Amino acid sequence: MDVANVVRVFMAGDLILGRGIDQILPHPSDPTLYEAHTGTTDARSYTKQVVSKKGALPKDPSFDYIWGDALDILSEYNPDFRIINLESAVTTSDSPWLYKDILFRMHPKNVDTLKSIKVDCCVLSNNHVLDWGYSGLEETIKTLQDNGLGFVGAGKNIFEAEKPAIFGLRNGKGRIVVFGRCEKWAHVPASWAATPDRAGVCTLAMVNISEEIQLLTEQVKKVKKPGDLVILSFHWGRNWDWTVPEYQQKFARAAIDVAGVDIIYGHSSHHVKGIEVYHGKLITYGLGDLINDFEGSINRYLARLSETYHYEWNLMYFADFNQENGNVLNLKMVPTSIEKFQVRRADKDATDWLHKQMDKLCKKLGAGVERVGDELQLLIANPLVKGEL
């Protein structure tokens, strides 16, 4: 295939840039926390816990410290488009959301952290962007806009929140259209849903899927042009669960068959999940966390979860698409680990585990994963689907 018709997209899992991560960046926020489940009241306790377990952190880390090996990996794979789920407000707001005790915020002066990995689109339709109130959301959006960072999935009303973000690709490769949605039941407070008169995120109840697909179809038809790649970002499902719920698969497939979506960019799980190729289109159900501060938690329950889900072991996802029909050509995944609040290339144990787990999970969805050196590659087992690429 002519390389001019191939678009490479980098998809990251959640980026949790608040709390402990924010505290080691050049401009830390007020460290006050309200974590009733652990009694933690100071975000610096996360950094202290890491230091006590793993040794000193850099004294004056730069904005890009947390990305570590991810910087070289991004340079090596050189994607045309980079999309991330921004699982933190970017704000100085001191108004925590009432009755919500896990709160993430990054100081706006640390926004260069996002710019250092050349993010094109920040997804805001998730369960943390309003952690610090409506003023926090407003400042998050303004900070991204002022720094030339695209975003989708939230706004000052439902019309802005449901509006797609449209990006012209470098080298004249056409456009990528991104819609941002979050599931109402994915730990998203009901009052976060944007309305005609209220700011918030674009939520779907996932109760009457046919009606929601019909609305999405109308929205896609209004903007999609020949050669466009349409991404539906969806923050959905429960945390800490390997299974793919039937309703998610039903919605994802209908979004492809009926609405004309090319890529389902699903996230929220905090650990890797299986990946499906359906009618040539890529569906991700959970991409883990590219970066988080969980290694600094004193939460014993979270520590036990690491033994099963290994939230510190993740993947960087690079997918190539045929721009003419939106079909996925290949998916390469680079194993990583989080160590001392920094993304690093995974060691042998982590890579072996990620390979074994992803192969098992993807086979349940009609695919598989093979290891090629230090890289994992998606295998498309269904010959009928493969022939459509």
Secondary structure, DSSP 8 states (H G I E B T S, - for coil): --GGGEEEEEEEEEE--STHHHHHSSS----EEEETTTTEEETHHHHHHHHHHH----SS--TTGGGTTHHHHHHHH--SEEEEEE-SEE-------TT-----EE-GGGTHHHHTTT-SEEE--SSSTTTTHHHHHHHHHHHHHHTT-EEESEESSHHHHSS-EEEE-GGG--EEEEEEEEETTTT--GGGB-BTTB-EE-EE--SSHHHHHHHHHHHHHHH--TT-EEEEEEE-S-SS-----HHHHHHHHHHHHTT---EEEEE-SSSB--EEEETTEEEES-B-EEE--GGG---HHHHHHHHHH-TTEEEEEEEEEETTT--EEEEEEEEEEE-SSSEEE--HHHHHHHHHHHHHHHHTTTEEEEEETTEEEEEE--HHHHTT-
